[in-house]
Amino acid sequence: MKTANDRSEYAIEIEGVWKIFGGKAQAALADVKANGLTKKAVLEKYGCVIGVADATMNIRPGEIFCIMGLSGSGKSTLVRHINRLLEPTAGKILVNGQDIMAMNSAALRRYRNEHISMVFQNFALMPHRSVVDNVALPLEIRGVNKNERLEIAERTIDMVELTGWGNKFAHELSGGMQQRVGLARALAADPEILLMDEPFSALDPLIRRQLQNEFMKLASQMNKTTVFITHDLDEAVRIGDRIAIMRDGRVIQIGTPEDIVMNPADDYVADFVAGISRLKVVRAHAVMQEISGFESLHGALGADAKTFPEDADLSQMIEHAIADEKPVAVVDRAGARIGVITRADLLRTVIEGTETS
């Protein structure tokens, strides 16, 4: 077993996790492993439901890792294993190198309070407490003295742009403001891990986008490892460093937004990404031709050719291509030319990304 001193390169390690709901879960699991029973067959034979099936993923420190899928895919079930709100039927979970499954109840409660915070879809505010007292609650449980916890709470309220609302109650706030309070409560405890279960899905589109912007800004400032659950691929692509797509309890594909959009693992993922605009997702390095191959066919690229960094998005390059049809050079971080992109390359990439492709 790993100890706190055996730090992994990963903040969260999930290995072979299964969750089967029902009184015959272990028998069902053994049958699934031995005979490959389907989810439907397990329900018919054992009266059990497979929530998560052999999930494995590693999440890096400071990463925003999105887990997405349709209703019933297992995404919310999986995230509740990270802080052991649910007990897995099988598998291993390490958080910052510590075996969560080996903790007794007291150690687990302490670890949750000090290291992991969760933001729920339904806000989960205490109606009899003011905003500032809701935000200070994790610190109160930790035993922080009143003056210090209120000071931290007020500072966190300012961070989520609710200055002046500390003495209000939940029923006096809009849905978007209540979710800000929920986020502030999670951040006030200064956790290493943030678990966010569809935190913005109950909000209208405009408020949702504003909170996405604010969350991304806060995440970059605070460098929290975040597991973000969503059923919305646009949201996952917008905020996630990497995305895991789940279906029927299984992890189908893990990759960067660009990986998922450009190289879907199967038809299910391809259907998911069919309507996603590639303009803000696909980067220059994924579109470019090798510079040697281009020059062997067309001659040397001029020294005055426009250059783009390898992580430039399509929209930037298309703006340039509208005004100038000449090929552009792609450069690495050191400024060295590593590829070429033509107007035809850009058009081909955009067309292949449409639903009619």
C-alpha positions as CSV (number, residue, x, y, z in Angstrom):
1,M,0.0,0.0,0.0
2,K,1.2,3.5,-0.8
3,T,1.8,5.9,2.0
4,A,1.7,9.7,2.0
5,N,5.4,9.8,1.3
6,D,5.1,7.7,-1.8
7,R,3.8,10.5,-4.0
8,S,2.5,9.5,-7.4
9,E,2.8,11.7,-10.5
10,Y,-1.0,11.6,-10.5
11,A,-3.4,13.3,-8.1
12,I,-6.1,10.6,-8.6
13,E,-5.6,7.0,-9.8
14,I,-8.6,4.9,-10.5
15,E,-7.9,1.3,-11.4
16,G,-10.3,-1.4,-12.4
17,V,-13.2,0.1,-10.5
18,W,-16.6,-1.7,-10.6
19,K,-19.8,-0.7,-9.0
20,I,-22.7,-3.1,-9.1
21,F,-25.8,-2.2,-7.2
22,G,-27.8,-5.1,-5.6
23,G,-27.6,-7.9,-3.0
24,K,-25.8,-10.3,-5.3
25,A,-23.1,-7.9,-6.6
26,Q,-20.1,-10.1,-6.0
27,A,-21.7,-13.1,-7.7
28,A,-22.8,-10.9,-10.6
29,L,-19.2,-9.4,-10.9
30,A,-17.7,-12.9,-11.0
31,D,-20.1,-14.0,-13.8
32,V,-19.4,-10.8,-15.8
33,K,-15.7,-11.4,-15.6
34,A,-16.0,-15.1,-16.4
35,N,-18.6,-15.0,-19.1
36,G,-18.9,-11.4,-20.3
37,L,-22.5,-10.9,-19.2
38,T,-24.1,-7.7,-20.6
39,K,-25.7,-5.1,-18.3
40,K,-29.2,-6.4,-19.3
41,A,-28.2,-10.0,-18.6
42,V,-26.9,-9.1,-15.1
43,L,-30.2,-7.3,-14.3
44,E,-32.2,-10.3,-15.5
45,K,-30.1,-13.0,-13.8
46,Y,-29.1,-11.3,-10.6
47,G,-31.4,-8.4,-10.2
48,C,-28.3,-6.2,-10.1
49,V,-27.5,-3.0,-12.0
50,I,-24.0,-2.3,-13.3
51,G,-23.2,1.4,-12.5
52,V,-19.5,1.4,-13.3
53,A,-17.7,-1.3,-15.3
54,D,-13.9,-1.7,-15.0
55,A,-13.1,2.0,-15.1
56,T,-9.5,3.0,-15.2
57,M,-8.1,6.6,-15.4
58,N,-5.3,8.7,-14.1
59,I,-5.8,12.4,-13.3
60,R,-2.8,14.8,-13.1
61,P,-2.3,17.5,-10.4
62,G,-3.9,20.8,-11.4
63,E,-5.8,19.2,-14.3
64,I,-9.5,19.9,-15.1
65,F,-10.6,16.4,-16.1
66,C,-14.1,16.2,-17.5
67,I,-16.1,13.0,-17.3
68,M,-19.1,13.0,-19.6
69,G,-21.8,10.9,-21.0
70,L,-25.6,10.6,-21.3
71,S,-27.9,10.0,-18.4
72,G,-27.1,6.5,-16.9
73,S,-23.6,6.4,-18.3
74,G,-22.1,6.0,-14.9
75,K,-20.3,9.4,-14.7
76,S,-21.8,10.6,-11.4
77,T,-21.6,7.2,-9.9
78,L,-17.9,7.1,-10.7
79,V,-17.1,10.5,-9.2
80,R,-18.7,9.5,-5.9
81,H,-16.1,6.8,-5.5
82,I,-13.3,9.3,-5.3
83,N,-14.4,10.5,-1.9
84,R,-16.1,7.2,-1.1
85,L,-19.6,8.5,-0.9
86,L,-20.1,5.1,-2.7
87,E,-18.1,2.0,-2.0
88,P,-16.8,0.2,-5.1
89,T,-17.7,-3.5,-5.7
90,A,-14.1,-3.9,-6.8
91,G,-11.0,-1.9,-7.8
92,K,-8.5,0.5,-6.4
93,I,-8.6,4.3,-5.8
94,L,-5.6,6.4,-4.8
95,V,-5.8,10.1,-4.0
96,N,-2.5,11.9,-3.8
97,G,-0.9,8.5,-3.3
98,Q,-3.2,7.5,-0.4
99,D,-5.4,4.4,-0.6
100,I,-8.9,5.8,0.0
101,M,-10.3,2.2,0.4
102,A,-7.9,1.5,3.4
103,M,-9.2,4.5,5.5
104,N,-11.5,3.9,8.4
105,S,-14.5,6.1,8.9
106,A,-12.8,8.7,11.1
107,A,-9.8,9.0,8.8
108,L,-12.1,9.2,5.7
109,R,-14.2,12.0,7.2
110,R,-11.0,13.9,8.1
111,Y,-9.6,13.4,4.6
112,R,-12.8,14.6,2.9
113,N,-12.9,17.7,5.1
114,E,-9.2,18.6,4.6
115,H,-8.4,17.5,1.0
116,I,-11.6,17.0,-1.1
117,S,-14.5,19.3,-1.7
118,M,-17.6,18.6,-3.8
119,V,-20.0,21.0,-5.7
120,F,-23.4,19.6,-6.5
121,Q,-25.9,20.3,-9.2
122,N,-28.7,21.2,-6.7
123,F,-26.5,23.8,-4.8
124,A,-27.1,21.9,-1.4
125,L,-27.1,25.1,0.7
126,M,-28.5,25.1,4.2
127,P,-31.5,27.4,4.1
128,H,-31.2,28.4,7.8
129,R,-27.7,29.7,7.3
130,S,-26.6,32.9,5.7
131,V,-24.3,33.0,2.7
132,V,-21.2,33.6,4.8
133,D,-22.1,30.8,7.3
134,N,-22.7,28.4,4.4
135,V,-19.3,29.2,3.0
136,A,-17.6,28.9,6.4
137,L,-19.3,25.5,7.2
138,P,-16.3,23.2,6.2
139,L,-14.0,25.4,8.3
140,E,-16.4,25.2,11.2
141,I,-16.4,21.4,11.0
142,R,-12.6,21.5,10.9
143,G,-12.6,23.5,14.2
144,V,-11.2,26.8,12.8
145,N,-12.0,29.7,15.2
146,K,-14.9,31.9,14.2
147,N,-13.0,35.0,13.3
148,E,-10.6,33.2,11.0
149,R,-13.3,31.2,9.3
150,L,-15.5,34.2,8.7
151,E,-12.5,36.1,7.3
152,I,-11.7,33.3,4.9
153,A,-15.4,33.0,4.0
154,E,-15.7,36.7,3.2
155,R,-12.5,36.5,1.1
156,T,-13.8,33.5,-0.9
157,I,-17.2,35.2,-1.4
158,D,-15.3,38.1,-3.0
159,M,-13.5,35.6,-5.3
160,V,-16.8,34.4,-6.7
161,E,-18.0,38.0,-7.1
162,L,-20.7,38.0,-4.4
163,T,-19.3,40.9,-2.4
164,G,-21.9,42.3,-0.1
165,W,-24.2,39.3,-0.2
166,G,-22.7,37.5,2.8
167,N,-25.7,38.2,5.2
168,K,-28.3,37.1,2.7
169,F,-30.0,33.7,2.7
170,A,-30.4,31.1,-0.1
171,H,-34.0,32.0,-0.9
172,E,-32.9,35.6,-1.5
173,L,-30.4,34.6,-4.2
174,S,-30.9,33.6,-7.9
175,G,-29.9,30.1,-9.1
176,G,-26.6,31.4,-10.5
177,M,-25.8,33.2,-7.2
178,Q,-26.6,30.1,-5.2
179,Q,-24.2,28.0,-7.3
180,R,-21.5,30.7,-6.7
181,V,-22.1,30.1,-3.0
182,G,-21.7,26.4,-3.5
183,L,-18.4,26.9,-5.3
184,A,-17.2,29.4,-2.7
185,R,-18.0,26.9,0.1
186,A,-15.9,24.2,-1.7
187,L,-13.0,26.7,-2.3
188,A,-13.0,28.1,1.3
189,A,-11.7,24.8,2.6
190,D,-8.7,25.1,0.2
191,P,-8.9,21.5,-0.9
192,E,-6.4,19.8,-3.2
193,I,-9.3,18.0,-5.1
194,L,-12.5,19.5,-6.4
195,L,-15.3,17.2,-7.5
196,M,-18.0,19.0,-9.5
197,D,-21.1,17.0,-10.4
198,E,-22.9,18.9,-13.2
199,P,-22.6,22.1,-11.2
200,F,-24.0,24.4,-13.9
201,S,-26.5,22.2,-15.7
202,A,-29.6,23.6,-13.8
203,L,-28.8,27.2,-14.9
204,D,-29.9,29.1,-18.0
205,P,-27.4,29.2,-20.9
206,L,-26.2,32.8,-20.3
207,I,-25.6,32.3,-16.6
208,R,-24.0,28.9,-17.3
209,R,-21.5,30.4,-19.7
210,Q,-20.6,33.2,-17.2
211,L,-20.0,30.7,-14.4
212,Q,-17.9,28.5,-16.8
213,N,-15.7,31.6,-17.5
214,E,-15.4,32.4,-13.8
215,F,-14.6,28.8,-12.9
216,M,-11.9,28.6,-15.6
217,K,-10.4,31.8,-14.3
218,L,-10.4,30.6,-10.7
219,A,-9.1,27.2,-11.7
220,S,-6.1,28.7,-13.4
221,Q,-5.3,30.9,-10.4
222,M,-5.8,28.3,-7.7
223,N,-4.4,25.3,-9.6
224,K,-6.9,22.8,-8.1
225,T,-7.2,19.3,-9.5
226,T,-10.8,19.2,-10.7
227,V,-13.0,16.3,-11.8
228,F,-15.9,17.9,-13.6
229,I,-19.0,15.8,-14.5
230,T,-21.1,17.0,-17.4
231,H,-23.5,15.6,-20.0
232,D,-22.7,18.5,-22.3
233,L,-19.8,18.0,-24.8
234,D,-19.6,21.7,-25.6
235,E,-19.0,22.4,-21.9
236,A,-16.4,19.6,-21.6
237,V,-14.6,20.8,-24.7
238,R,-14.6,24.4,-23.4
239,I,-13.2,23.8,-19.9
240,G,-11.5,20.4,-19.9
241,D,-7.8,19.7,-20.2
242,R,-8.8,16.1,-20.9
243,I,-12.1,14.4,-21.3
244,A,-13.3,10.8,-20.5
245,I,-16.4,9.7,-22.4
246,M,-18.5,7.0,-20.6
247,R,-21.3,4.7,-21.9
248,D,-23.1,2.0,-19.9
249,G,-20.7,2.3,-17.1
250,R,-17.6,1.9,-19.2
251,V,-14.9,4.4,-20.2
252,I,-15.0,4.5,-24.0
253,Q,-12.2,7.1,-24.7
254,I,-9.9,9.5,-22.8
255,G,-8.1,12.3,-24.5
256,T,-7.7,16.0,-25.0
257,P,-10.7,17.8,-26.6
258,E,-8.7,17.9,-29.8
259,D,-8.0,14.1,-29.6
260,I,-11.7,13.4,-29.0
261,V,-12.9,15.6,-31.9
262,M,-10.2,14.6,-34.4
263,N,-9.9,10.9,-33.6
264,P,-13.1,9.5,-32.0
265,A,-12.6,5.9,-30.8
266,D,-15.9,4.5,-32.2
267,D,-19.2,5.4,-33.8
268,Y,-20.7,6.4,-30.4
269,V,-18.0,9.0,-29.8
270,A,-18.1,10.1,-33.4
271,D,-21.9,10.8,-33.0
272,F,-21.2,12.8,-29.9
273,V,-18.6,15.1,-31.6
274,A,-20.4,15.4,-35.0
275,G,-22.0,18.7,-34.1
276,I,-19.0,20.3,-32.4
277,S,-17.3,23.2,-34.1
278,R,-13.6,22.5,-34.7
279,L,-12.7,26.1,-34.8
280,K,-11.7,26.5,-31.2
281,V,-10.7,22.9,-30.5
282,V,-8.3,21.8,-33.3
283,R,-4.8,23.2,-33.2
284,A,-2.3,23.9,-35.9
285,H,-0.1,20.9,-35.1
286,A,-3.0,18.6,-35.9
287,V,-3.7,20.2,-39.4
288,M,-0.2,20.9,-40.7
289,Q,1.7,19.1,-43.3
290,E,5.3,18.0,-42.7
291,I,7.5,20.9,-44.0
292,S,9.8,18.5,-45.9
293,G,6.9,16.9,-47.8
294,F,5.4,20.2,-48.7
295,E,8.7,21.7,-50.0
296,S,9.5,18.6,-52.0
297,L,6.3,19.2,-54.0
298,H,6.0,23.0,-54.0
299,G,9.5,24.3,-53.3
300,A,10.8,26.1,-50.3
301,L,8.4,28.1,-48.2
302,G,9.4,31.8,-48.4
303,A,11.2,33.4,-45.5
304,D,8.5,36.0,-45.2
305,A,5.7,33.4,-44.8
306,K,3.2,34.2,-42.0
307,T,3.9,32.0,-38.9
308,F,1.5,30.5,-36.3
309,P,2.4,28.7,-33.1
310,E,1.7,25.0,-33.1
311,D,-1.2,25.5,-30.6
312,A,-3.0,28.2,-32.6
313,D,-6.7,27.3,-33.2
314,L,-8.4,27.0,-36.6
315,S,-10.3,30.3,-36.2
316,Q,-7.1,32.3,-36.0
317,M,-5.7,30.7,-39.1
318,I,-9.0,31.0,-41.1
319,E,-9.1,34.7,-40.4
320,H,-5.7,35.0,-42.0
321,A,-6.6,32.7,-44.9
322,I,-9.6,34.9,-45.8
323,A,-7.2,37.7,-46.6
324,D,-4.2,35.8,-47.8
325,E,-4.2,32.5,-49.7
326,K,-0.5,31.8,-49.3
327,P,0.6,28.8,-47.1
328,V,1.6,29.6,-43.5
329,A,4.4,28.1,-41.4
330,V,3.8,26.4,-38.1
331,V,6.5,27.0,-35.5
332,D,7.3,25.2,-32.2
333,R,7.9,27.0,-28.9
334,A,11.5,27.7,-29.8
335,G,10.4,29.4,-33.1
336,A,11.6,26.7,-35.4
337,R,9.4,25.8,-38.4
338,I,7.9,22.4,-38.0
339,G,5.1,22.4,-40.6
340,V,3.0,24.1,-43.3
341,I,-0.7,24.8,-43.5
342,T,-2.5,25.7,-46.8
343,R,-5.9,27.2,-47.3
344,A,-7.0,23.7,-48.7
345,D,-5.8,22.1,-45.4
346,L,-8.0,24.4,-43.4
347,L,-11.1,23.9,-45.6
348,R,-10.6,20.1,-45.5
349,T,-10.5,20.1,-41.7
350,V,-13.6,22.2,-41.4
351,I,-15.6,20.2,-43.9
352,E,-14.6,16.9,-42.3
353,G,-15.9,18.2,-39.0
354,T,-19.5,18.8,-40.3
355,E,-22.3,16.5,-39.6
356,T,-22.5,15.6,-43.3
357,S,-19.0,14.2,-43.4
